[in-house]
Amino acid sequence: NAGVTQTPKFQVLKTGQSMTLQCAQDMNHEYMSWYRQDPGMGLRLIHYSVGAGITDQGEVPNGYNVSRSTTEDFPLRLLSAAPSQTSVYFCASSYSPRTGGAWTDTQYFGPGTRLTVL
Amino acid sequence: GQQVMQIPQYQHVQEGEDFTTYCNSSTTLSNIQWYKQRPGGHPVFLIQLVKSGEVKKQKRLTFQFGEAKKNSSLHITATQTTDVGTYFCAGKGSSNTGKLIFGQGTTLQVKP
């Protein structure tokens, strides 16, 4: 299994450009999420999906769109890039087996995409 | 909304010293997870705590979940240079949506 893959690894955009960050997982996980990581801010949830066709907003959704047409793929679209979107973006997938009466899950992270917006 | 605060933000220790990072949630959590991110890498799952007052150990690492399920800690005994990295806690609320809220992380530097 490849786990969670992300492309590209690095990207430089000009303000106003649009692009799609790709994320795919081959573990048949229900849940997928996008996070951005900025110095001193930890990992902030952008959007997440609990299954194909279902998405919801996280903490910082503005300026980003997602869709989940298949279980495997969860692309993140930047509609009009801004310098404030310069960050490292991580995609993660998880499942929720029920253990001992409580829901548990583990996030499996991709290697990340380092995005710079000029 | 749910917030997870983590302290300290940075910690420098001499190799062999102990290290502790603390995590506090504004709401009661159904579970809390801990992740480690090596410099230049991605977060990697360490452990999950589910029960009130739970304590788990992984070699030199000890994880605790508070009685009220609103706080947690990670303690490393006798740090080594391989412990260098950023440690994140992540809390999950009561609804099963797969939505985790991460703390800001604690970056550990270990001087040999």
Interface residues (C-beta under 8 A of the other chain):
Chain A: E30 Y31 S33 Y35 G40 M41 G42 L43 R44 L45 Y48 V50 D56 G58 E59 F90 S94 S96 T99 G100 A102 W103 T104 D105 T106 Q107 Y108 F109 G110 P111 G112
Chain B: G1 Q6 Q9 S30 N31 Q33 Y35 G41 H42 P43 V44 F45 Q48 V50 K51 F88 A90 K92 N96 T97 G98 K99 L100 I101 F102 G103 Q104 G105
